[in-house]
Amino acid sequence: MLLTSDPKIMGKRVNGRSLRLLGWTTAAVMAVAAVAMMATTIESR
């Protein structure tokens, strides 16, 4: 997200506000899912 939102790198093809929001939301959901998976794995031992 940082790379595709940087106009110095992407020029005119930077992500818009809605795509940035969608990207960061997706990344946050995936991070929470990974933490939840690790927590349930550790808990079941």
C-alpha positions as CSV (number, residue, x, y, z in Angstrom):
1,M,0.0,0.0,0.0
2,L,2.8,2.4,0.8
3,L,4.5,1.7,-2.5
4,T,1.4,2.0,-4.7
5,S,0.3,5.2,-3.0
6,D,3.6,7.0,-3.5
7,P,3.4,9.4,-6.5
8,K,7.2,9.6,-6.8
9,I,7.2,5.9,-7.6
10,M,3.9,5.4,-9.4
11,G,3.5,8.8,-11.1
12,K,-0.1,9.3,-12.2
13,R,-1.1,5.7,-11.4
14,V,-1.3,6.0,-7.6
15,N,-4.1,4.4,-5.6
16,G,-7.1,6.5,-4.8
17,R,-8.5,7.0,-1.3
18,S,-11.0,4.2,-1.6
19,L,-8.4,1.6,-2.8
20,R,-6.1,2.6,0.0
21,L,-8.8,2.2,2.5
22,L,-9.8,-1.2,1.1
23,G,-6.1,-2.3,1.0
24,W,-5.4,-1.3,4.6
25,T,-8.7,-2.9,5.8
26,T,-7.8,-6.1,4.1
27,A,-4.3,-6.1,5.6
28,A,-5.8,-5.5,9.1
29,V,-8.3,-8.3,8.7
30,M,-5.6,-10.7,7.6
31,A,-3.4,-9.7,10.5
32,V,-6.2,-10.3,13.0
33,A,-6.9,-13.7,11.4
34,A,-3.3,-14.7,11.6
35,V,-3.1,-13.7,15.3
36,A,-6.4,-15.5,16.0
37,M,-5.0,-18.7,14.3
38,M,-1.8,-18.6,16.4
39,A,-3.8,-18.0,19.6
40,T,-6.1,-21.0,19.0
41,T,-3.1,-23.2,18.0
42,I,-1.2,-22.3,21.2
43,E,-4.4,-22.6,23.3
44,S,-5.1,-26.2,22.0
45,R,-1.8,-27.5,23.2
